[in-house]
Amino acid sequence: MIETRPLFSLNVRLAPPLSIGGGAGERRFISVQGGEVEGPALGGEVLPVGEDLQTVRPDGTVELDIRTVIRASSGHLVYLSGRGLRHGPPETLARIAAGHEVPPSEYYFRETLYFETHDPELEWLTRCAALGKGRRNRSTATIDVFEVL
């Protein structure tokens, strides 16, 4: 069995998506507007930089590709990148898109996260495998981040 430990939660504010159709599926470009980082291993803020680049597959599965920057409570910067998947019943995803609060147990939202920093106190982040379990509403994504032990 895989063991994990909680690191922090990201609460990210997102701009409305810019959507472009294409042969590989719908492409969405969603700008990061900022946010908060809270948890036992890291606190700080998500800076208003970066994007969540999404591809919506024909079956409705969303491929997630996020890149943003965290300013830790210490003032040091941490680059965050992640890839993941979000899917669920079409009616559930439509409720999320319409701005309704939908329990995360009704859909799948997982990410693998990677970090870069020059802060010696946070350098351990660059050497850990991190997983995110997310929930989404119309204008925010909240990701609970865990280290795989």
N, C-alpha and C positions, 0 to 999 in steps of 0.2 A: 504494500500500500504506500502511496506517495504521501509524505508528510509536508505540511506547509506551516508557515507562521505569518500572521498579519503584519504588513509593513505600514500601510497608510491607505487612505481613501482620497481619490481625486474627484472633485466636483467641478466639472468643466462647463462653462457657458459657451454655447455655440450659436453662430449666425444662421439664418435660414439658408438652406442648401441652394446652390446654383446647380441645376440639373441639365445634363446634356445626354441625349440619346446616342447610341453607337452600336456597332456590330457585336461587341463583347458584352453588351448590356448597358443599362443606364449608368452614367457616371455622375457622381455627386461631389461637389467641392464645398466643404463646410469649414469656414474660418473659425479658429479658436478665438474667443472673445475675452478669455481670462478665467480665473477660478481659484479654488482653494485646495490646499493639500493638508490633511490632518491625519495624524496617526502616531503610533509608538516609535517608529523608526525615522519619520521625516515629517516636517511641517513646513509650510510656506505658502507660496501662491503660484498658480499657473499664469504665466504672462500672456498677454493678448497677442501672441504670435503663433504661427503654424496653421496647419489644416488637417482635417480628417478627410482623406480622399477615399471615396467609397465606389465600389462597383456593385450594382444590383444584378445578380444573375437572373436568367429567365425563370428559375424556380422560386424567386423571391429572396434567396439568401443574399445577405449583404456582406461583401468582403470589406473589411476595415483596414485602413492604413493611416495611422495618426503620427504626427510629428509636432512637437511643441517644446517649450522650455519652462522649467520650474525654477523659481527663485526660492531657495531654501531659507529657513528662518535665519541662518547664519549669513545670508546675503550672497552666497555662492550660487552659481547657475548649474542646472542639471538639464541636459538634453534628454528628452524622452522620445522614443520611437516605439511603435507597436503595430502588430498585425493581428487581425482577429476575424471572427464571424458572428453575425447576428441573424437569427431566423426564427420563425414561428408561424402559427396559423395566419393566413392572410387577414382575417378579421382582427386578430390581435395587433398585427403590425399597422393596420389602418387606424386602430384606436390610438396607438402611440403617435402616428403621424398627425392625427387630429388634435393632439395635445392632451389626451386623457392620461391619467395616472393608471398604469397597468402594472400589476404585481410582476416582479421579475421571474417568478416561478412559471409564468405563462409563455415565456419565450427564452431562447438561448442567446447569450451574449458573453463571449469569452475572448480574451486577448493574451498574446505573449508580449511582454514589454522588455525593452532594453534601455540602458542608461549610459550616458557619458558625462564625466565631470573631471575637473582638475582639483577639486577640493579633497585634500587628503582624508578628511573625516568622513566623506561620503563615497570615497573611491570603491568601497566594498560593493556598492550598487552595480558597478561595472563588471563585477565578477559573480553575480548571482542570477539564477534563472527566476524570472518573475512572471506570475500569471495574474490576469485581471478577470474579475467577474463583474459584469456591468448591468446597469439598468438605464433606460433612456426615456426621456419625454421630449416634447417638442423642441425645447431650447437648451436642455442640459443633458449631459451624460455623467453618471457617477460610476466610478470604477473602484472596486475594492481590490487592492493589490496585495499579493501574497508571495513570499519567497518560497521556492521549492527547496526543501532541506535535503 
